[in-house]
Amino acid sequence: MMWYAFASLLPAGLLTFACLFGGAWPVVSVLSITVFVFFMDKLPRSAQVSPATGRSLSLLLAAVHFPLLALGVWALGAGAHLDLVDRLLIFAGLGLFFGQVSNSNAHELIHARSRLPRRIGAAIYVSLLHGHHVSAHLRVHHVHAATDADPNSAPLGMGFWRYCGHVLKGEFLAGLRAENRHRNRAVPPPALWRHPYLYYVGGGAVALACAFALAGLPGVAAHVGIALYAQWQLLLSDYVQHYGLRRRLDTGKPEPVGPQHSWNAPKWYSSAMMLNAPRHSDHHMRPSRAFPALEVTPDTMPVLPHSLPVMAVVALVPPVWRRVMDRRAARWQDVA
């Protein structure tokens, strides 16, 4: 677990120094989650599988998330000791950290069997103004992944920017419809005040009120900007990890989710930083499996040519992305 802790906590520590002191720290913090990760992935080290649950690290990262978000909002909204370049770098670093590390950790927590970790994971998403992702992920994505019924699974040929518009509306509504169906099946029906979407929207309003208390309207603008940047990172991750892969229809129903329905990027350091979120096929087949135990078998699971962060950058240029990925996706569809 040492490398998981080091890779995921190092950027948080450096961003804390960046928010408090400025100077060289903003540059170092951004490099720690970009260039440093790229070169660490190049080192020859095999990805290890561990029987550990990783729950202590997940809870520690959750405990780090909330004060770091508050510190970032204060620094960007009211930090008189920071110049414009410092603020831009801190904004980029926070967006990358919350988008790649906090999102991955929240994803791990909402799949926990016990209620408290699930609620903590949901609170992380709510703090990033993306609470509805909890319902959309659990009740839509894991049911309909790699089909047209899942707005977060991009079909072959759909560019990332078109995908963004598709998901921004579709995910919220798909999650709401799925949540309503789930509540309607319950006996007796739960009270209206227990609807999770009230928590998602109300919790987001509380988060913005806290940002206003910390740094006024500039703090609110900083919080919204950080949250949108983090959400953008999550959209990139979903786009890359499911692009072009589709489940076959068997008598009108999709085949069961298999190893061939998600892209994987088992680069050791970026995977450690993102709590093995890039080992995506195994997660879809065994959603409750703890992140240290996730596996990748390249002969049965599609593997990306580069790490997930690198492929996310490629996805920003759709013509280049399609040249890299369309033939690979078509081959896996033929195999399936």
N, C-alpha and C positions, 0 to 999 in steps of 0.2 A: 504493500500500500504506500510505500515511501514515495514512489514517483508520482502516483495519483495526487498525493497531498502537495508535493513540491510543485508540480505543473499547474495545479488549479489554484493554489494559494499564493504563489509568487506574484502574479500580476496584481492581486488584491493588495498585497503589502506595498508594492511599488506605487500603485495608484493612490494609496493612503498618503504616502510621502509626497506625491505629486500635488494632491489637493491641499496639503498643509503648508508645503514649503516652495512649490514651484521650482524655479531654477532648472537643473538638468533632469530632475525626476520625471517630469511629463514625457520627455523624449525616451528615457530609459523604460518607463512603464509601457509605452506603445511598442517599443522594440521587443519587450518581453513577451508580447502576445502576438507578434507578427514575425519579424525576422528571426528571432531566437527560436521560435517554434519550428520554422521552416528548416533551419540548420540542425536542430536537435533531431528532427525526423530523419535526417540523412545519416545519422550515426547508426552503425550496425547493431541493432538490439532487437531481439524477438519480443513480440507482444505476449505477455504472460497471462495465464488464466489462473485465478485464485478462488478458493472456496469461501473467502471472507465476504461478508455482506456489504462492507463499505458504508454502513449506516452512520457510524460515528463521523466520518468525513463529510457525508451529506449534511448532517445536522450542523457541523462546524461551518460549512460553506453557507448554509442558510443563516446562521448567526452572524456571519461576516457580511452577507448581502445587504441587510437592512441598514446598518450604520454606514456602510460604504455608499449606498445610494443617497442617504441623507447628507453625508459629507460631500458627495459630488454635487448635489443640488445646491448646497450652501456655497461651495467653492466657485461654481460657475455663475451662480446668481448674485453672490454678495462678497466674493473673495477679492478684496481690494489689493491684495498682494500679488495677484496674477495679472500678467499682461495678455494681450489677445492671442499670441501664439501659444502660451501656456494653456489658455482656456480651450483652444481648438484641439490641442493634443490630448488634454484631459477628457474632453468630450469624446474624442475618437476612442481613447483607451477604455473609458467606462462603457461605451456602446459595445465594443468588442467583448469586454469581460462579461457584461450582463447578457449579451446575446449568445456567447459561446459557452461560458461556464455556468452562470446562474440559470440560464434556460435549460441546460443539460441536467443540472442538479434538480431543478424543479420537476423536470420530466421524470427523473428517477424517483422522486418522492411521491408524485401522484400515482405511481404504480405500486406503492407499498401496500401491504396487506392490512396494516393497522391504521386507525383513523388519524391519529396525531400527525404522523409524517405526511399523509395525504393533504391535510389541512395546511401544513406549513408550505408544501409545494404549491398549493393553490394560492396562498398568500404571496408567494414570490411572483407568480404570474400577475396577480392583481396589482401588486406594487409597480409592475411594468405596464399597467393599463391594458393587459392582455388576458384577463381572467377567463374570458369565454373560451380560450384555447383549451382549458381543462376539460370542459364538456365536449368540445369538438374533437379533441384528441382521443378521449376515452370512449366516447359513444359513437363517433363517426369514423375517425381515421383508423382505429384498430379493428373496426368492423368491415369497413369498405375500402381499405388501402388497396392501391393498384387497380381501382375501378373508377368509372366516371362518377360514381356516387360520392366519391371523396374529393372535395375541392382542393385538398393539399397534395394530391397525386397528379403530377403533370403528365399529360399524354405526350407521345412522341411528336416533335415538331413545335410544341408550344414554347416560346421564348420566355425568359424569366420575367421581363417587364410586363408582358401580357398576363403571365401567371399571377403577378402581384395583384393586379386589379381583380382577377378572378377570385383570389383567396380572400382579399380584404372584406368583400361582401359575403362570399359564399360560406366562409368558415363560421362567421358569427351566426348566420341564419341556420346553417346546418346543425350547429351545436344546440341552438335554441329549440329547433324542431325535435331533435333527438331527446333533449332533456324533457320537453313537454310530453312526448310519447312515453318516456320512462315514468314520469309522474302520474300520467293517466292510467297506467297499468297497476299502480300501487293500490293496495287495499288495507286501510282506508286511504284516500288521496291525501297527500301531505298538505299542510297549510300553505297558503300563497306566500306568506312571509318567509317560508323556508326555500323558496325558489332560488337556485344557485345564481341565476342571472341578476337577481337583486343584490346579491353579495358582490358579484363581479363589478357591476356598475357603481353600487354604493361604495365599495371598497376603493375603487379607482378615484371616486370623488374625495374620499377621506385622504388618500395619498396626495392628491393635488392640494388639498387644504393644508396638509402638513408642509408641502413645498412652499406654499404661500407664507406660512408662519415662519419658515426658515429664512426665506430670501425674497419675499414679496412676489410681484409679477415676474421679475426675471427668474426667480426660482421655479415658478410654474412653467415658464417657457423652457427652462433647462430640463425639468423633469419630463415634460412632454417630448422634448427632443431626444433625450437619452432613451426613453421608452420606445419611441418610433425606431431609433437606430437598432435597439435590441430586438424588436419585433422583425425588423428587416433581416437581421442575422438568422432568426428562426425560419423565416420564409425561405431564405437561401438554403438552409440545411434541409428542409422538407423537399424543396425543389430538386436538389442534387440527389438526395437519397432515394427518390422514387421515379425520377424522370424516365419516361418511355417504357416502363415495365407494366404489364397488364396481366391480370388473372384471366384465364380462359373461362368462357361460359359453358357450363354443363347443364343442359336442359333448362336454360334460362337463369341459372344461379352460378355465381362465380365459384371457381374451384377454391379449395382451402388455401390460405396464405402459406406459401412455401419459401424456401431459401432463395429462390430465383426472383422474388418480387421486391427486393430492396438492394440498393447499391451499398457497398461497404468500403471503408477506407481504413484498413488496420495499421496505419502508420503509428509507431509506438508512442511518441511523445504527444502529438496532437490528440490521439485517442485518450491518453491519460489525462490531459487537460480537460477534455470534454467528457470524462467519466465513461468512456467507451461508447458514447452515443454513435460514433461511426461504425460500430459493429452492429449494423441495423437489422440484418436478416434474422439473427438469433433473437434479438429483442422482440421482433414481430411474432416469431413462432412461440416464444416463451416470455410474455410481457412481465411476469412477476419475477423473473430471474434477476438476481442482483448484478450490478454492472461489472464487478470484477470477474464474474464467471462467464460472461458472454464470449462466444467463440466465433471464429471466421474459418470457413473451409473453402478456399478459392476454387476448388473443382466443382462445387455445387452452388456457390454464392457469387453473384456479380461483384467484381472488385474494381473500384475506380483507379484510373492511371496515376493519380496523385492524391495527396491528403485532402481531407474535406475542406479545410480553409483555402487551399490552392484551387480546388475545383469550384469553390464558391466565387472566387475572383474570375475564373474563366466563364462562369455562368452569366456574369454581368455583360458579356459581349456575345449575344445570341448566335451570330454567324460562326464565330470561333467555337462556341459550345457545341453547335450542331455538327461541325466537322469532326470534333473530338468524340462525341457521344452517340450520334445517331446509328452508326454502324455497329457499335458495341451493343446498344440496346436491341437492335434488330436481331443480332446473333443470339442474344439470350431469349428473345421471343421465339426464335426458331427452335432453340434447344428445348424450351418449355413445351 
